[in-house]
Amino acid sequence: MAHALECYFDGNADAAVRALWQRLEQAGVPSLATRTHGAHRPHVSFAVAGAIPTAARRSLAADLALLAMPRLWLYTLGTFPTNQNSLLLCPVTDAELLAVHVAVHDALAGRVRDPWAYYLPGAWVPHCTLAEDVTPAQLAAGFAALHPIEPIRVRITEIGITDTRTGEFDRLLTY
């Protein structure tokens, strides 16, 4: 089990990502929507840990309420260099986004159990997953189906903690 701090998108950006999922499906690439039977919502994760306890969540919500959440430009189509092929849509990573990410981790420091190293400052690759665990042929077909990508302007409208095992969502903030 893990807890993920996830930032969800405004309606237009959510619909645009879902349209990309549909294009993948039409190209024979199982999108994240299919793998989760439609339960998955487009998002960017800022932190993942074995557990984010209630006290840490309250503190994080208070700190996040003081920050201006940046708008994102989802613009880069990419993948991680692993043998678990994923197709990703990544935002332009600017100083404002990185500052919010560092603030999140400052608020969580010493308050979570088993933080995942891939999400820590300096290692984090912000992304919205489009497809995962696809074959190399499906990955190539996914790139072909989506390239060239049209940028998606994202306003974050909701932040919360998702239990990655059960899907249970604990809303921390709504914008």
LUMDRENNU-800490 format. One record per atom (N, C-alpha, C): x, y, z; residue in three letters; atom name. Coordinates in Angstrom, 3 decimals. Example, Ala and Ser with C-alpha at 12.3 -4.5 7.8 and 13.67 -1.06 7.14 Angstrom:
# residues 2
- 13.190 / -5.690 / 7.800 / ALA / N $
- 12.300 / -4.500 / 7.800 / ALA / CA $
- 13.200 / -3.300 / 7.800 / ALA / C $
- 12.850 / -2.250 / 7.080 / SER / N $
- 13.670 / -1.060 / 7.140 / SER / CA $
- 12.900 / 0.030 / 7.870 / SER / C $
# end
This chain:
# residues 175
- 0.843 / -1.181 / 0.000 / MET / N $
- 0.000 / 0.000 / 0.000 / MET / CA $
- 0.882 / 1.235 / 0.000 / MET / C $
- 0.418 / 2.265 / -0.688 / ALA / N $
- 1.093 / 3.551 / -0.703 / ALA / CA $
- 0.047 / 4.650 / -0.733 / ALA / C $
- 0.454 / 5.804 / -0.271 / HIS / N $
- -0.375 / 6.996 / -0.348 / HIS / CA $
- 0.297 / 7.967 / -1.310 / HIS / C $
- -0.488 / 8.547 / -2.200 / ALA / N $
- 0.039 / 9.484 / -3.193 / ALA / CA $
- -0.653 / 10.830 / -3.047 / ALA / C $
- 0.127 / 11.903 / -3.044 / LEU / N $
- -0.418 / 13.249 / -3.069 / LEU / CA $
- -0.649 / 13.596 / -4.531 / LEU / C $
- -1.918 / 13.716 / -4.914 / GLU / N $
- -2.275 / 13.906 / -6.315 / GLU / CA $
- -2.988 / 15.238 / -6.525 / GLU / C $
- -2.649 / 15.879 / -7.634 / CYS / N $
- -3.248 / 17.151 / -8.025 / CYS / CA $
- -4.098 / 16.915 / -9.265 / CYS / C $
- -5.393 / 17.196 / -9.141 / TYR / N $
- -6.336 / 16.940 / -10.228 / TYR / CA $
- -6.613 / 18.198 / -11.037 / TYR / C $
- -7.044 / 17.991 / -12.272 / PHE / N $
- -7.133 / 19.037 / -13.278 / PHE / CA $
- -8.535 / 19.632 / -13.392 / PHE / C $
- -8.572 / 20.854 / -13.942 / ASP / N $
- -9.836 / 21.496 / -14.280 / ASP / CA $
- -10.546 / 20.678 / -15.360 / ASP / C $
- -11.820 / 20.956 / -15.577 / GLY / N $
- -12.634 / 20.173 / -16.503 / GLY / CA $
- -12.101 / 20.117 / -17.925 / GLY / C $
- -11.626 / 21.235 / -18.451 / ASN / N $
- -11.118 / 21.246 / -19.828 / ASN / CA $
- -9.869 / 20.397 / -19.964 / ASN / C $
- -8.940 / 20.522 / -19.022 / ALA / N $
- -7.705 / 19.735 / -19.080 / ALA / CA $
- -8.008 / 18.253 / -18.862 / ALA / C $
- -8.904 / 17.955 / -17.939 / ASP / N $
- -9.308 / 16.569 / -17.694 / ASP / CA $
- -9.863 / 15.960 / -18.988 / ASP / C $
- -10.739 / 16.695 / -19.652 / ALA / N $
- -11.334 / 16.211 / -20.909 / ALA / CA $
- -10.276 / 16.035 / -22.000 / ALA / C $
- -9.299 / 16.927 / -22.053 / ALA / N $
- -8.246 / 16.826 / -23.066 / ALA / CA $
- -7.394 / 15.581 / -22.856 / ALA / C $
- -7.070 / 15.262 / -21.601 / VAL / N $
- -6.295 / 14.045 / -21.324 / VAL / CA $
- -7.141 / 12.818 / -21.647 / VAL / C $
- -8.396 / 12.850 / -21.284 / ARG / N $
- -9.280 / 11.714 / -21.601 / ARG / CA $
- -9.396 / 11.509 / -23.109 / ARG / C $
- -9.361 / 12.594 / -23.877 / ALA / N $
- -9.379 / 12.481 / -25.342 / ALA / CA $
- -8.100 / 11.796 / -25.836 / ALA / C $
- -6.964 / 12.077 / -25.187 / LEU / N $
- -5.718 / 11.382 / -25.543 / LEU / CA $
- -5.828 / 9.900 / -25.222 / LEU / C $
- -6.414 / 9.579 / -24.074 / TRP / N $
- -6.631 / 8.162 / -23.731 / TRP / CA $
- -7.462 / 7.480 / -24.813 / TRP / C $
- -8.492 / 8.167 / -25.292 / GLN / N $
- -9.346 / 7.612 / -26.344 / GLN / CA $
- -8.557 / 7.396 / -27.630 / GLN / C $
- -7.696 / 8.335 / -27.988 / ARG / N $
- -6.859 / 8.168 / -29.185 / ARG / CA $
- -5.936 / 6.967 / -29.040 / ARG / C $
- -5.405 / 6.759 / -27.832 / LEU / N $
- -4.568 / 5.577 / -27.599 / LEU / CA $
- -5.374 / 4.305 / -27.799 / LEU / C $
- -6.563 / 4.270 / -27.248 / GLU / N $
- -7.431 / 3.093 / -27.378 / GLU / CA $
- -7.708 / 2.794 / -28.853 / GLU / C $
- -7.979 / 3.841 / -29.630 / GLN / N $
- -8.253 / 3.663 / -31.047 / GLN / CA $
- -7.034 / 3.130 / -31.798 / GLN / C $
- -5.845 / 3.382 / -31.252 / ALA / N $
- -4.604 / 2.893 / -31.870 / ALA / CA $
- -4.211 / 1.517 / -31.326 / ALA / C $
- -5.058 / 0.932 / -30.477 / GLY / N $
- -4.768 / -0.396 / -29.931 / GLY / CA $
- -3.840 / -0.397 / -28.726 / GLY / C $
- -3.705 / 0.765 / -28.095 / VAL / N $
- -2.850 / 0.883 / -26.905 / VAL / CA $
- -3.754 / 1.016 / -25.680 / VAL / C $
- -3.648 / 0.083 / -24.719 / PRO / N $
- -4.497 / 0.189 / -23.528 / PRO / CA $
- -4.097 / 1.389 / -22.672 / PRO / C $
- -4.983 / 2.357 / -22.587 / SER / N $
- -4.702 / 3.566 / -21.812 / SER / CA $
- -4.888 / 3.276 / -20.324 / SER / C $
- -4.509 / 4.237 / -19.520 / LEU / N $
- -4.684 / 4.095 / -18.082 / LEU / CA $
- -6.165 / 4.008 / -17.717 / LEU / C $
- -7.016 / 4.652 / -18.494 / ALA / N $
- -8.457 / 4.584 / -18.235 / ALA / CA $
- -8.960 / 3.151 / -18.354 / ALA / C $
- -8.483 / 2.419 / -19.346 / THR / N $
- -8.905 / 1.030 / -19.535 / THR / CA $
- -8.373 / 0.147 / -18.418 / THR / C $
- -7.095 / 0.322 / -18.082 / ARG / N $
- -6.488 / -0.513 / -17.043 / ARG / CA $
- -7.164 / -0.340 / -15.692 / ARG / C $
- -7.777 / 0.821 / -15.454 / THR / N $
- -8.425 / 1.084 / -14.164 / THR / CA $
- -9.949 / 1.065 / -14.290 / THR / C $
- -10.446 / 0.582 / -15.409 / HIS / N $
- -11.885 / 0.481 / -15.660 / HIS / CA $
- -12.596 / 1.823 / -15.483 / HIS / C $
- -11.917 / 2.884 / -15.938 / GLY / N $
- -12.511 / 4.212 / -15.902 / GLY / CA $
- -12.421 / 4.919 / -14.564 / GLY / C $
- -11.848 / 4.289 / -13.543 / ALA / N $
- -11.780 / 4.896 / -12.211 / ALA / CA $
- -10.663 / 5.918 / -12.084 / ALA / C $
- -9.702 / 5.890 / -12.993 / HIS / N $
- -8.536 / 6.769 / -12.910 / HIS / CA $
- -8.883 / 8.162 / -13.395 / HIS / C $
- -8.389 / 9.175 / -12.686 / ARG / N $
- -8.568 / 10.571 / -13.094 / ARG / CA $
- -7.203 / 11.136 / -13.500 / ARG / C $
- -7.158 / 11.939 / -14.550 / PRO / N $
- -5.894 / 12.572 / -14.919 / PRO / CA $
- -5.364 / 13.422 / -13.765 / PRO / C $
- -4.055 / 13.299 / -13.509 / HIS / N $
- -3.453 / 14.035 / -12.397 / HIS / CA $
- -1.932 / 14.042 / -12.528 / HIS / C $
- -1.302 / 14.846 / -11.674 / VAL / N $
- 0.137 / 14.828 / -11.461 / VAL / CA $
- 0.342 / 14.543 / -9.978 / VAL / C $
- 1.211 / 13.583 / -9.668 / SER / N $
- 1.523 / 13.244 / -8.274 / SER / CA $
- 2.742 / 14.039 / -7.826 / SER / C $
- 2.644 / 14.647 / -6.649 / PHE / N $
- 3.749 / 15.431 / -6.103 / PHE / CA $
- 4.566 / 14.641 / -5.089 / PHE / C $
- 3.978 / 13.619 / -4.485 / ALA / N $
- 4.689 / 12.826 / -3.481 / ALA / CA $
- 3.999 / 11.472 / -3.359 / ALA / C $
- 4.792 / 10.453 / -3.054 / VAL / N $
- 4.259 / 9.123 / -2.770 / VAL / CA $
- 5.058 / 8.577 / -1.590 / VAL / C $
- 4.350 / 7.933 / -0.671 / ALA / N $
- 5.002 / 7.343 / 0.502 / ALA / CA $
- 4.223 / 6.108 / 0.926 / ALA / C $
- 4.870 / 5.277 / 1.717 / GLY / N $
- 4.192 / 4.099 / 2.250 / GLY / CA $
- 2.954 / 4.491 / 3.029 / GLY / C $
- 3.037 / 5.592 / 3.772 / ALA / N $
- 1.884 / 6.112 / 4.510 / ALA / CA $
- 2.062 / 7.605 / 4.747 / ALA / C $
- 0.978 / 8.337 / 4.559 / ILE / N $
- 0.931 / 9.757 / 4.907 / ILE / CA $
- -0.144 / 9.879 / 5.988 / ILE / C $
- 0.282 / 9.928 / 7.256 / PRO / N $
- -0.673 / 9.934 / 8.364 / PRO / CA $
- -1.550 / 11.186 / 8.406 / PRO / C $
- -2.621 / 11.111 / 9.185 / THR / N $
- -3.602 / 12.191 / 9.300 / THR / CA $
- -2.965 / 13.503 / 9.734 / THR / C $
- -2.076 / 13.462 / 10.730 / ALA / N $
- -1.444 / 14.700 / 11.209 / ALA / CA $
- -0.627 / 15.356 / 10.096 / ALA / C $
- 0.068 / 14.572 / 9.308 / ALA / N $
- 0.850 / 15.107 / 8.193 / ALA / CA $
- -0.073 / 15.706 / 7.141 / ALA / C $
- -1.215 / 15.097 / 6.926 / ARG / N $
- -2.173 / 15.602 / 5.946 / ARG / CA $
- -2.705 / 16.971 / 6.368 / ARG / C $
- -3.030 / 17.108 / 7.653 / ARG / N $
- -3.546 / 18.395 / 8.155 / ARG / CA $
- -2.499 / 19.495 / 7.993 / ARG / C $
- -1.264 / 19.187 / 8.358 / SER / N $
- -0.173 / 20.149 / 8.237 / SER / CA $
- 0.063 / 20.513 / 6.770 / SER / C $
- 0.053 / 19.516 / 5.910 / LEU / N $
- 0.250 / 19.744 / 4.485 / LEU / CA $
- -0.866 / 20.616 / 3.916 / LEU / C $
- -2.109 / 20.336 / 4.283 / ALA / N $
- -3.240 / 21.129 / 3.791 / ALA / CA $
- -3.092 / 22.589 / 4.213 / ALA / C $
- -2.674 / 22.827 / 5.449 / ALA / N $
- -2.481 / 24.199 / 5.927 / ALA / CA $
- -1.374 / 24.898 / 5.132 / ALA / C $
- -0.280 / 24.196 / 4.878 / ASP / N $
- 0.824 / 24.790 / 4.105 / ASP / CA $
- 0.414 / 25.046 / 2.656 / ASP / C $
- -0.287 / 24.090 / 2.050 / LEU / N $
- -0.709 / 24.255 / 0.654 / LEU / CA $
- -1.698 / 25.408 / 0.494 / LEU / C $
- -2.511 / 25.642 / 1.509 / ALA / N $
- -3.490 / 26.726 / 1.438 / ALA / CA $
- -2.812 / 28.088 / 1.323 / ALA / C $
- -1.555 / 28.173 / 1.732 / LEU / N $
- -0.810 / 29.435 / 1.662 / LEU / CA $
- -0.111 / 29.638 / 0.320 / LEU / C $
- -0.039 / 28.588 / -0.470 / LEU / N $
- 0.679 / 28.642 / -1.741 / LEU / CA $
- -0.265 / 28.914 / -2.909 / LEU / C $
- 0.261 / 29.579 / -3.905 / ALA / N $
- -0.465 / 29.714 / -5.165 / ALA / CA $
- -0.053 / 28.538 / -6.035 / ALA / C $
- -1.003 / 27.702 / -6.390 / MET / N $
- -0.689 / 26.549 / -7.236 / MET / CA $
- -0.442 / 27.032 / -8.659 / MET / C $
- 0.677 / 26.634 / -9.230 / PRO / N $
- 0.971 / 27.082 / -10.595 / PRO / CA $
- 0.072 / 26.390 / -11.618 / PRO / C $
- -0.134 / 27.066 / -12.719 / ARG / N $
- -0.784 / 26.409 / -13.860 / ARG / CA $
- 0.279 / 25.586 / -14.565 / ARG / C $
- -0.132 / 24.485 / -15.133 / LEU / N $
- 0.795 / 23.597 / -15.815 / LEU / CA $
- 0.555 / 23.646 / -17.318 / LEU / C $
- 1.631 / 23.466 / -18.072 / TRP / N $
- 1.553 / 23.274 / -19.513 / TRP / CA $
- 1.987 / 21.843 / -19.772 / TRP / C $
- 1.040 / 20.934 / -19.962 / LEU / N $
- 1.386 / 19.559 / -20.327 / LEU / CA $
- 1.783 / 19.590 / -21.798 / LEU / C $
- 3.063 / 19.331 / -22.054 / TYR / N $
- 3.556 / 19.595 / -23.398 / TYR / CA $
- 4.530 / 18.549 / -23.923 / TYR / C $
- 5.129 / 17.753 / -23.050 / THR / N $
- 6.159 / 16.822 / -23.485 / THR / CA $
- 5.638 / 15.391 / -23.435 / THR / C $
- 5.679 / 14.714 / -24.546 / LEU / N $
- 5.306 / 13.312 / -24.625 / LEU / CA $
- 6.570 / 12.501 / -24.359 / LEU / C $
- 6.521 / 11.599 / -23.394 / GLY / N $
- 7.738 / 10.878 / -23.038 / GLY / CA $
- 7.472 / 9.517 / -22.433 / GLY / C $
- 8.555 / 8.910 / -21.961 / THR / N $
- 8.499 / 7.605 / -21.312 / THR / CA $
- 9.631 / 7.531 / -20.296 / THR / C $
- 9.548 / 6.603 / -19.356 / PHE / N $
- 10.641 / 6.355 / -18.422 / PHE / CA $
- 11.535 / 5.261 / -18.993 / PHE / C $
- 12.827 / 5.315 / -18.742 / PRO / N $
- 13.744 / 4.308 / -19.295 / PRO / CA $
- 13.788 / 3.035 / -18.443 / PRO / C $
- 12.664 / 2.354 / -18.373 / THR / N $
- 12.603 / 1.095 / -17.631 / THR / CA $
- 11.998 / 0.035 / -18.528 / THR / C $
- 11.944 / -1.200 / -18.042 / ASN / N $
- 11.295 / -2.251 / -18.825 / ASN / CA $
- 9.805 / -2.344 / -18.506 / ASN / C $
- 9.266 / -1.443 / -17.694 / GLN / N $
- 7.828 / -1.307 / -17.520 / GLN / CA $
- 7.435 / -0.062 / -18.309 / GLN / C $
- 7.201 / -0.245 / -19.589 / ASN / N $
- 6.967 / 0.888 / -20.482 / ASN / CA $
- 5.730 / 1.679 / -20.087 / ASN / C $
- 5.921 / 2.987 / -19.984 / SER / N $
- 4.836 / 3.924 / -19.710 / SER / CA $
- 4.907 / 5.048 / -20.716 / SER / C $
- 3.749 / 5.559 / -21.082 / LEU / N $
- 3.657 / 6.727 / -21.944 / LEU / CA $
- 3.173 / 7.869 / -21.063 / LEU / C $
- 3.900 / 8.985 / -21.083 / LEU / N $
- 3.663 / 10.091 / -20.161 / LEU / CA $
- 3.452 / 11.396 / -20.904 / LEU / C $
- 2.700 / 12.274 / -20.273 / LEU / N $
- 2.591 / 13.645 / -20.729 / LEU / CA $
- 3.131 / 14.505 / -19.589 / LEU / C $
- 4.225 / 15.205 / -19.859 / CYS / N $
- 4.929 / 15.937 / -18.804 / CYS / CA $
- 4.733 / 17.443 / -18.957 / CYS / C $
- 4.619 / 18.129 / -17.812 / PRO / N $
- 4.518 / 19.588 / -17.881 / PRO / CA $
- 5.878 / 20.229 / -18.086 / PRO / C $
- 5.857 / 21.440 / -18.581 / VAL / N $
- 7.062 / 22.247 / -18.604 / VAL / CA $
- 7.433 / 22.458 / -17.140 / VAL / C $
- 8.658 / 22.088 / -16.783 / THR / N $
- 9.089 / 22.160 / -15.390 / THR / CA $
- 9.830 / 23.470 / -15.179 / THR / C $
- 9.143 / 24.415 / -14.540 / ASP / N $
- 9.744 / 25.726 / -14.308 / ASP / CA $
- 10.016 / 25.919 / -12.815 / ASP / C $
- 10.607 / 27.054 / -12.477 / ALA / N $
- 10.987 / 27.332 / -11.089 / ALA / CA $
- 9.773 / 27.352 / -10.163 / ALA / C $
- 8.650 / 27.847 / -10.651 / GLU / N $
- 7.438 / 27.929 / -9.835 / GLU / CA $
- 6.932 / 26.535 / -9.455 / GLU / C $
- 6.885 / 25.635 / -10.420 / LEU / N $
- 6.450 / 24.262 / -10.152 / LEU / CA $
- 7.409 / 23.572 / -9.186 / LEU / C $
- 8.692 / 23.728 / -9.404 / LEU / N $
- 9.679 / 23.102 / -8.519 / LEU / CA $
- 9.608 / 23.672 / -7.103 / LEU / C $
- 9.327 / 24.965 / -6.971 / ALA / N $
- 9.209 / 25.576 / -5.645 / ALA / CA $
- 8.021 / 24.995 / -4.880 / ALA / C $
- 6.902 / 24.795 / -5.549 / VAL / N $
- 5.743 / 24.183 / -4.890 / VAL / CA $
- 6.071 / 22.745 / -4.496 / VAL / C $
- 6.757 / 22.033 / -5.374 / HIS / N $
- 7.134 / 20.654 / -5.069 / HIS / CA $
- 8.030 / 20.590 / -3.830 / HIS / C $
- 9.002 / 21.480 / -3.744 / VAL / N $
- 9.887 / 21.520 / -2.570 / VAL / CA $
- 9.078 / 21.868 / -1.319 / VAL / C $
- 8.153 / 22.808 / -1.418 / ALA / N $
- 7.316 / 23.175 / -0.267 / ALA / CA $
- 6.495 / 21.985 / 0.217 / ALA / C $
- 5.977 / 21.199 / -0.705 / VAL / N $
- 5.229 / 19.987 / -0.344 / VAL / CA $
- 6.127 / 19.050 / 0.464 / VAL / C $
- 7.319 / 18.834 / -0.020 / HIS / N $
- 8.218 / 17.897 / 0.662 / HIS / CA $
- 8.752 / 18.460 / 1.974 / HIS / C $
- 8.887 / 19.778 / 2.070 / ASP / N $
- 9.251 / 20.385 / 3.351 / ASP / CA $
- 8.153 / 20.129 / 4.380 / ASP / C $
- 6.898 / 20.243 / 3.949 / ALA / N $
- 5.773 / 20.009 / 4.858 / ALA / CA $
- 5.671 / 18.539 / 5.273 / ALA / C $
- 6.092 / 17.639 / 4.406 / LEU / N $
- 5.993 / 16.206 / 4.698 / LEU / CA $
- 7.232 / 15.637 / 5.401 / LEU / C $
- 8.326 / 16.377 / 5.381 / ALA / N $
- 9.596 / 15.868 / 5.909 / ALA / CA $
- 9.455 / 15.374 / 7.354 / ALA / C $
- 9.864 / 14.141 / 7.563 / GLY / N $
- 9.824 / 13.540 / 8.888 / GLY / CA $
- 8.442 / 13.134 / 9.359 / GLY / C $
- 7.424 / 13.324 / 8.528 / ARG / N $
- 6.046 / 13.035 / 8.934 / ARG / CA $
- 5.418 / 11.865 / 8.184 / ARG / C $
- 6.122 / 11.328 / 7.186 / VAL / N $
- 5.579 / 10.222 / 6.400 / VAL / CA $
- 6.447 / 8.988 / 6.603 / VAL / C $
- 5.866 / 7.848 / 6.298 / ARG / N $
- 6.601 / 6.591 / 6.391 / ARG / CA $
- 6.976 / 6.128 / 4.987 / ARG / C $
- 8.244 / 5.789 / 4.796 / ASP / N $
- 8.758 / 5.225 / 3.549 / ASP / CA $
- 8.473 / 6.092 / 2.316 / ASP / C $
- 9.005 / 7.336 / 2.286 / PRO / N $
- 8.815 / 8.153 / 1.077 / PRO / CA $
- 9.488 / 7.493 / -0.121 / PRO / C $
- 8.858 / 7.595 / -1.273 / TRP / N $
- 9.400 / 7.006 / -2.496 / TRP / CA $
- 10.415 / 7.964 / -3.102 / TRP / C $
- 11.608 / 7.472 / -3.321 / ALA / N $
- 12.721 / 8.302 / -3.790 / ALA / CA $
- 12.437 / 8.971 / -5.130 / ALA / C $
- 11.676 / 8.329 / -6.014 / TYR / N $
- 11.411 / 8.902 / -7.334 / TYR / CA $
- 10.631 / 10.212 / -7.275 / TYR / C $
- 9.983 / 10.477 / -6.143 / TYR / N $
- 9.153 / 11.677 / -6.020 / TYR / CA $
- 9.811 / 12.767 / -5.186 / TYR / C $
- 11.011 / 12.530 / -4.689 / LEU / N $
- 11.704 / 13.524 / -3.873 / LEU / CA $
- 12.293 / 14.620 / -4.747 / LEU / C $
- 12.480 / 15.824 / -4.174 / PRO / N $
- 13.109 / 16.906 / -4.946 / PRO / CA $
- 14.469 / 16.455 / -5.491 / PRO / C $
- 14.709 / 16.814 / -6.727 / GLY / N $
- 15.945 / 16.432 / -7.397 / GLY / CA $
- 15.818 / 15.162 / -8.215 / GLY / C $
- 14.821 / 14.340 / -7.915 / ALA / N $
- 14.610 / 13.092 / -8.647 / ALA / CA $
- 13.255 / 13.075 / -9.362 / ALA / C $
- 12.352 / 13.926 / -8.941 / TRP / N $
- 10.972 / 13.943 / -9.417 / TRP / CA $
- 10.876 / 14.325 / -10.891 / TRP / C $
- 10.118 / 13.547 / -11.631 / VAL / N $
- 9.772 / 13.871 / -13.012 / VAL / CA $
- 8.251 / 14.042 / -13.031 / VAL / C $
- 7.774 / 15.287 / -12.977 / PRO / N $
- 6.323 / 15.487 / -12.967 / PRO / CA $
- 5.713 / 14.959 / -14.259 / PRO / C $
- 4.585 / 14.254 / -14.128 / HIS / N $
- 3.977 / 13.669 / -15.320 / HIS / CA $
- 2.533 / 13.271 / -15.063 / HIS / C $
- 1.800 / 13.158 / -16.145 / CYS / N $
- 0.451 / 12.599 / -16.152 / CYS / CA $
- 0.554 / 11.324 / -16.983 / CYS / C $
- 0.302 / 10.188 / -16.361 / THR / N $
- 0.445 / 8.905 / -17.059 / THR / CA $
- -0.707 / 8.713 / -18.045 / THR / C $
- -0.334 / 8.339 / -19.263 / LEU / N $
- -1.325 / 8.053 / -20.298 / LEU / CA $
- -1.532 / 6.555 / -20.460 / LEU / C $
- -0.447 / 5.780 / -20.385 / ALA / N $
- -0.507 / 4.319 / -20.502 / ALA / CA $
- 0.672 / 3.757 / -19.725 / ALA / C $
- 0.495 / 2.569 / -19.162 / GLU / N $
- 1.598 / 1.937 / -18.440 / GLU / CA $
- 1.585 / 0.441 / -18.663 / GLU / C $
- 2.766 / -0.147 / -18.455 / ASP / N $
- 2.950 / -1.588 / -18.661 / ASP / CA $
- 2.527 / -2.017 / -20.062 / ASP / C $
- 2.932 / -1.230 / -21.058 / VAL / N $
- 2.630 / -1.563 / -22.451 / VAL / CA $
- 3.858 / -2.196 / -23.096 / VAL / C $
- 3.643 / -2.927 / -24.144 / THR / N $
- 4.749 / -3.556 / -24.871 / THR / CA $
- 5.515 / -2.480 / -25.650 / THR / C $
- 6.728 / -2.790 / -26.089 / PRO / N $
- 7.452 / -1.827 / -26.927 / PRO / CA $
- 6.672 / -1.455 / -28.196 / PRO / C $
- 5.993 / -2.411 / -28.790 / ALA / N $
- 5.204 / -2.113 / -29.993 / ALA / CA $
- 4.037 / -1.176 / -29.655 / ALA / C $
- 3.386 / -1.397 / -28.511 / GLN / N $
- 2.294 / -0.513 / -28.106 / GLN / CA $
- 2.812 / 0.889 / -27.772 / GLN / C $
- 3.994 / 0.944 / -27.166 / LEU / N $
- 4.598 / 2.236 / -26.855 / LEU / CA $
- 4.840 / 3.031 / -28.148 / LEU / C $
- 5.405 / 2.367 / -29.147 / ALA / N $
- 5.653 / 3.018 / -30.434 / ALA / CA $
- 4.337 / 3.445 / -31.087 / ALA / C $
- 3.324 / 2.590 / -31.015 / ALA / N $
- 2.017 / 2.931 / -31.583 / ALA / CA $
- 1.396 / 4.117 / -30.844 / ALA / C $
- 1.596 / 4.166 / -29.528 / GLY / N $
- 1.081 / 5.290 / -28.735 / GLY / CA $
- 1.733 / 6.605 / -29.123 / GLY / C $
- 3.058 / 6.585 / -29.285 / PHE / N $
- 3.744 / 7.799 / -29.739 / PHE / CA $
- 3.207 / 8.221 / -31.095 / PHE / C $
- 3.080 / 7.283 / -32.001 / ALA / N $
- 2.602 / 7.597 / -33.350 / ALA / CA $
- 1.189 / 8.176 / -33.316 / ALA / C $
- 0.340 / 7.647 / -32.440 / ALA / N $
- -1.047 / 8.105 / -32.361 / ALA / CA $
- -1.169 / 9.507 / -31.770 / ALA / C $
- -0.242 / 9.901 / -30.918 / LEU / N $
- -0.372 / 11.174 / -30.209 / LEU / CA $
- 0.546 / 12.284 / -30.719 / LEU / C $
- 1.572 / 11.911 / -31.481 / HIS / N $
- 2.531 / 12.902 / -31.937 / HIS / CA $
- 2.035 / 13.581 / -33.197 / HIS / C $
- 2.137 / 14.870 / -33.383 / PRO / N $
- 2.639 / 15.838 / -32.418 / PRO / CA $
- 1.559 / 16.164 / -31.386 / PRO / C $
- 1.988 / 16.413 / -30.182 / ILE / N $
- 1.063 / 16.668 / -29.077 / ILE / CA $
- 0.675 / 18.146 / -29.061 / ILE / C $
- -0.569 / 18.413 / -28.810 / GLU / N $
- -1.032 / 19.787 / -28.608 / GLU / CA $
- -0.909 / 20.083 / -27.105 / GLU / C $
- -0.309 / 21.196 / -26.729 / PRO / N $
- -0.163 / 21.507 / -25.302 / PRO / CA $
- -1.527 / 21.592 / -24.610 / PRO / C $
- -1.560 / 21.147 / -23.376 / ILE / N $
- -2.776 / 21.215 / -22.566 / ILE / CA $
- -2.488 / 22.136 / -21.389 / ILE / C $
- -3.259 / 23.194 / -21.276 / ARG / N $
- -3.135 / 24.143 / -20.166 / ARG / CA $
- -3.955 / 23.597 / -19.004 / ARG / C $
- -3.325 / 23.448 / -17.849 / VAL / N $
- -3.964 / 22.822 / -16.688 / VAL / CA $
- -4.039 / 23.804 / -15.529 / VAL / C $
- -5.225 / 23.897 / -14.967 / ARG / N $
- -5.401 / 24.582 / -13.685 / ARG / CA $
- -5.715 / 23.479 / -12.678 / ARG / C $
- -4.943 / 23.419 / -11.620 / ILE / N $
- -5.182 / 22.419 / -10.579 / ILE / CA $
- -6.391 / 22.867 / -9.775 / ILE / C $
- -7.369 / 21.969 / -9.634 / THR / N $
- -8.608 / 22.327 / -8.945 / THR / CA $
- -8.821 / 21.560 / -7.647 / THR / C $
- -8.032 / 20.506 / -7.447 / GLU / N $
- -8.238 / 19.674 / -6.264 / GLU / CA $
- -6.936 / 18.951 / -5.943 / GLU / C $
- -6.626 / 18.878 / -4.642 / ILE / N $
- -5.444 / 18.162 / -4.185 / ILE / CA $
- -5.873 / 17.234 / -3.056 / ILE / C $
- -5.338 / 16.027 / -3.079 / GLY / N $
- -5.668 / 15.096 / -2.010 / GLY / CA $
- -4.735 / 13.907 / -1.996 / GLY / C $
- -4.983 / 13.041 / -1.043 / ILE / N $
- -4.200 / 11.828 / -0.865 / ILE / CA $
- -5.030 / 10.657 / -1.356 / ILE / C $
- -4.435 / 9.861 / -2.246 / THR / N $
- -5.086 / 8.659 / -2.754 / THR / CA $
- -4.376 / 7.442 / -2.203 / THR / C $
- -5.155 / 6.504 / -1.678 / ASP / N $
- -4.627 / 5.199 / -1.285 / ASP / CA $
- -4.504 / 4.401 / -2.577 / ASP / C $
- -3.283 / 4.077 / -2.978 / THR / N $
- -3.074 / 3.436 / -4.275 / THR / CA $
- -3.583 / 2.002 / -4.324 / THR / C $
- -3.857 / 1.426 / -3.182 / ARG / N $
- -4.380 / 0.053 / -3.155 / ARG / CA $
- -5.899 / 0.042 / -3.303 / ARG / C $
- -6.578 / 0.914 / -2.544 / THR / N $
- -8.041 / 0.900 / -2.521 / THR / CA $
- -8.677 / 1.944 / -3.435 / THR / C $
- -7.898 / 2.971 / -3.801 / GLY / N $
- -8.447 / 4.069 / -4.591 / GLY / CA $
- -9.148 / 5.115 / -3.738 / GLY / C $
- -9.218 / 4.895 / -2.428 / GLU / N $
- -9.868 / 5.853 / -1.538 / GLU / CA $
- -9.149 / 7.195 / -1.615 / GLU / C $
- -9.932 / 8.282 / -1.699 / PHE / N $
- -9.385 / 9.622 / -1.874 / PHE / CA $
- -9.750 / 10.492 / -0.685 / PHE / C $
- -8.749 / 11.162 / -0.126 / ASP / N $
- -8.945 / 12.110 / 0.983 / ASP / CA $
- -8.619 / 13.500 / 0.456 / ASP / C $
- -9.654 / 14.291 / 0.190 / ARG / N $
- -9.474 / 15.632 / -0.372 / ARG / CA $
- -8.874 / 16.537 / 0.699 / ARG / C $
- -7.775 / 17.207 / 0.322 / LEU / N $
- -7.147 / 18.173 / 1.219 / LEU / CA $
- -7.571 / 19.602 / 0.898 / LEU / C $
- -7.628 / 19.934 / -0.384 / LEU / N $
- -7.965 / 21.288 / -0.815 / LEU / CA $
- -8.721 / 21.266 / -2.138 / LEU / C $
- -9.589 / 22.240 / -2.285 / THR / N $
- -10.262 / 22.492 / -3.551 / THR / CA $
- -10.012 / 23.936 / -3.906 / THR / C $
- -9.688 / 24.164 / -5.173 / TYR / N $
- -9.420 / 25.535 / -5.637 / TYR / CA $
- -10.519 / 26.000 / -6.553 / TYR / C $
# end
